[in-house]
Amino acid sequence: MKTFLAISILLILNSFNLLAQWLPEYRLTNSAGHSTNTEIASNENYLHVVWQETRDGNHEIYYKRSTDYGVSWETDVRLTNTVGISSLPSISISGTFIYVVWQDFLNGNTQIYFKRSSDNGVSWGGDIALTNPGNLGNPIVSASGQFVHFIWRAVSNGFFEIFHKRSSDWGATWSGDSQLTNHTLGLAGIPSFSTTGLNVHIAWADSRTGPNEIYYKRSTDGGQTWETEIPITNNASYITDMPSITSSSTEVHIAWVDPRGGNTQIYYKRSTDGGTTWGADIRLSPGDLFSRNPRIVLSGTIIHLAWEYGPSTYEIFYRRSMDSGVSWEDSTQLSTSGGGVSVPAISTSETSTHVVWTDYRHGSTNHEIYYKHNPTGNITSVRNLDSEIPTKFSLLQNYPNPFHPSTKIKFSIPNVTLSGSSRAESRDEGSLVTLKIYDVLGNEVASLLNEEKPAGSYEVDFNASFLSSGIYFYKLQAGSFIETKKMVLLR
């Protein structure tokens, strides 16, 4: 029996598309009112989702969390209770601290509020007003370590401008307002921003010179001072819009909507020196249909992009780069709404990728929040263990085994010439190495590694929280070398 299973596994074709590992869509909300404008944040096994909803006859902010990588979800928690309209929530996480901002509209004015949890969403503090009432909105929060940053748009001297506020003590106290833009013509569109340590990066659409261009601005001292903004597009004759920005300590990546050549498409560019210089524009959306509302997230060297795509009834599409934007995998459709979708939000935690969106499949009077995740869509934990070059191939037994829900797999690739492809490849140059997981029927359930690797000893983390208890097999293939071992998952 064991021999039969091993042979079955070895005969499986290696043409599996990594993106097929997305699990089925899951309906997060189920109420008679509209659920819209959702956002997601994650850290390790915790996922946190916020949205606005009318189930109680008024627009309020709701919250929901998962403590097991999105496998199951706790009940909804109502975060606001006001007579005004609470809308456009934004969420960010740092350690066990969760931060939520939103806008309240009452008596013709809008005011922005802040709320936090210090225990991963178990309990919540009171509402704190971060602005005075006025003509303002579009709040966004982003946290890195003890620093929490908040930006929004407000009318100043007749123009929409971007403002910033910061906290250096986990949101306990806040600085005064800082105006980041100053228009005499045009206006600042809805901003996007990202924080990494003391670096804060902001992007927005700006019409100061005519049609919208995408502008960029940064701070390298935690938002105390800011450099002069710069345009990173130069289109002149058409309108760019809806930027989304993500960053690491050295990289900045921006995606936006761009109508060059006809219908609106998703374009992208990157900086590899913290925003000092920028690469060329790259179109990422496929086909000739309309694309809008991109959301981009960076995790290690992996970039995740989700957006709306369609003729008029949109669906959520997704694309990924494994090498910091140098190359991109093919696009894949995530939603199967049929009735339309809007505004995806995307997040990563350990090896998983998570996407939420507003979905109209239940009718025009009942918008709901849907969720989808890929438990192996963010494999960043492949580590080179030793500078010494191995002399032979090896695939070690996973540890621990049996395991729940995570285990480690070690393997070694020597510096020899490999065959098994259209040409022989020297391991000092790197060639394709795959590490895949199969169930007892020979079905591929996860792909942990599918990229070129130089000679060395490696360790890969595998989180099996999305699988049921049972026997599984993991197979390493490098050129003509193939080896398979058994492991046991316990629940």
Salt bridges, closest charged atoms under 4 A:
GLU25 OE2 - ARG361 NH2 2.62
GLU39 OE2 - ARG295 NH2 2.97
GLU53 OE2 - ARG55 NE 2.05
ASP56 OD2 - ARG78 NH1 2.92
GLU60 OE2 - ARG78 NH2 3.01
GLU74 OE1 - ARG65 NE 2.86
ASP76 OD2 - ARG55 NH2 2.59
ASP76 OD1 - LYS64 NZ 2.49
ASP127 OD1 - LYS115 NZ 2.53
GLU161 OE1 - HIS183 ND1 2.65
ASP177 OD1 - LYS165 NZ 2.54
ASP206 OD2 - HIS183 NE2 2.74
ASP206 OD2 - ARG208 NH2 2.99
GLU227 OE1 - ARG218 NE 2.77
GLU229 OE2 - ARG208 NH2 2.99
GLU229 OE1 - LYS217 NZ 2.71
GLU251 OE1 - HIS253 NE2 2.81
ASP258 OD2 - ARG260 NH2 2.79
ASP281 OD2 - ARG260 NH2 2.91
ASP281 OD1 - LYS269 NZ 2.96
GLU308 OE1 - ARG292 NE 2.43
GLU329 OE2 - ARG320 NH2 3.07
ASP359 OD2 - ARG361 NH2 2.89
GLU368 OE2 - ARG27 NH2 3.13
GLU425 OE2 - ARG423 NH2 3.27
GLU444 OE1 - LYS436 NZ 3.79
GLU451 OE2 - LYS453 NZ 3.43
GLU459 OE1 - ARG383 NH2 2.48
GLU459 OE2 - LYS410 NZ 3.93
ASP461 OD2 - ARG383 NH1 2.98
ASP461 OD1 - LYS408 NZ 2.98
GLU483 OE2 - LYS485 NZ 3.53
